[in-house]
């Protein structure tokens, strides 16, 4: 499960405004704003909403890092190598 901080970070790394993510993910800007305020996993959101957002960001080149398995101490994001 991704976090609100990961969504904010993902948008920053690809230089997207909330409106752009909302359009790409087929959700409202208000939904993006609400989810980005949540600390930790997005348990209050439906799986479908989170999936739409994650798919849109991944299509734009973002890779989500699960902190549990990353060995880096927490969840994060990175920009996929354009190769």
N, C-alpha and C positions, 0 to 999 in steps of 0.2 A: 504494500500500500504506500503510495507517495504521500508527501506532506505538503502543507501550505508553503513552507519555506522553499521546497523544491520547485513548486510552480513559480514562485516569485523569481527564484534564481534562474530557472529555465527561460523565463521571458526575458530576463536581463541579458543572458548570454546570446540570445538570438535577436535582441533589440526589438522586441514586440511590446506594444501597448496591450492593456487588458482587452481593449476592443478587438484587436487583431486575433488574440487567442480565443475570445468568445465566438467570433465569426468562424475561425478555423475548426473549432470544436463543436459548433452547433449548440452552444449554451449561451445564457445571458451574461452580460457584463456584471450584473449584480451577483450572479453565481460565482464568477471568478473572484470578485472582491470578497465575498463571504468566505470562500475556501482559502484564499491567501491569508486571511486573518487567523486561521486555525493553527495552533501549535501542535505539532505531532501529526500522526496519521489522520487521514480524512475520513474518520469513522462515521461522521454525521451525514456524509454525502452518499448518494446511491452509487453502486458500483458502475452503472452505466454512465453516469455523469463523469466520474473520475476517469473511466476508460476513454471517453471521448476526448477529454483534455490531454491525457497522456498520449494517446495516438496522434493527436494534432501536433504536440510538441516533438514527439519522436520523428514524425514525418518532416519536421523542420530541422532535424539534425541533432536533437538532444538525446543523450543517453542518461537514464536514471541509474544512480548507484545506490544499492541497498546497503545501508550502513552495517547491517548484521554480517554481511559477507565481504565487505570491501576491505577490511583490515585498516581502514582509515578513521575509524572512530565515530562514524555517523553517516546518515544518508546525504546524498548530494547529487549534482548533475555535472555533466561535461558535454562539450561539443564533439560530436562524432568527427573523426578524421575524414575530410572530404575525398580521400582516395577512393 
